[in-house]
Amino acid sequence: MLKHYAFSLLVLSFFIISCSGPHKPEQLKEPGYAPLEAGNFSEFNVEKTTYVSGQPDKITKHVIRQLTQTPFTDSEGNSVFPQQYATLNTDQSWQTDSVTVSWHSANKVFAQENGRTVVKMILPAAEGLQWNGNEYNTSGKCMFEESQVKKHYQTGSLFFPNTVTVIRQNDSTLLSRSKYTETYAAGVGLICREQIYLRYCYDGDCLGKGIVSSGWKKITSIRKSGKQ
């Protein structure tokens, strides 16, 4: 009952947000890098390293699963796909953490992130193509860029011949480093996410030497995908 209630709230929230979001989305003619189909799943290894000055680096690891569920129809009559995220427990069972939604327009890929509509990708992908990822929310302009289009990519023993990387943030100064990229493979979807948020030491002789004083790095890489 509780899970059903939470999911109902998610659907209701989507309808409210969609009133100010992109109108009349249509199914992509070629889903390509962002396929949406009920039953598709991907499992990811997640490794997070936390940095604190004067302390050993703290590394945590876990496995998550993204499962695309049966779509529902929005107020415009279009298909919106819930995506369930779960964490693998030590007993090899899955514990659901959250549910979000994703959908397509004729040339855009959308997703809800923390209650915000984000334009994840523009298709067809093109090297250097830029757009405002926050076009349909109130978080302020944030330019995304497509890079490494149609490049091969390998993570562990998995090889993907056709990928694109979306650069959501890539800033570096003497005082900080911020990076957020996502790599997608044709016919699969997300295969790698890299997030880095660091602050560098700026006291005395350490200024400009790239010595980390605090922050974290999180790498999410695919380990399996398929259809259940």
Sequence and secondary structure as in RCSB ss.txt:
>XXXX:A:sequence
MLKHYAFSLLVLSFFIISCSGPHKPEQLKEPGYAPLEAGNFSEFNVEKTTYVSGQPDKITKHVIRQLTQTPFTDS
EGNSVFPQQYATLNTDQSWQTDSVTVSWHSANKVFAQENGRTVVKMILPAAEGLQWNGNEYNTSGKCMFEESQVK
KHYQTGSLFFPNTVTVIRQNDSTLLSRSKYTETYAAGVGLICREQIYLRYCYDGDCLGKGIVSSGWKKITSIRKS
GKQ
>XXXX:A:secstr
 HHHHHHHHHHHHHHHHHTTS  S    SS TTS   TTEEEEEEEEEEEEETTS  EEEEEEEEEEE   EE T
TS EEEEEEEEEE TTS EEEEEEEEEEE SSEEEEEETTEEEEEEESS  TT EEETTTTSSS   EEEEEEEE
EEEEETTEEEEEEEEEEEEEEE SSEEEEEEEEEETTTEEEEEEEEEEEE  SGGGTTTT EEEEEEEEEEEEEE
EE 
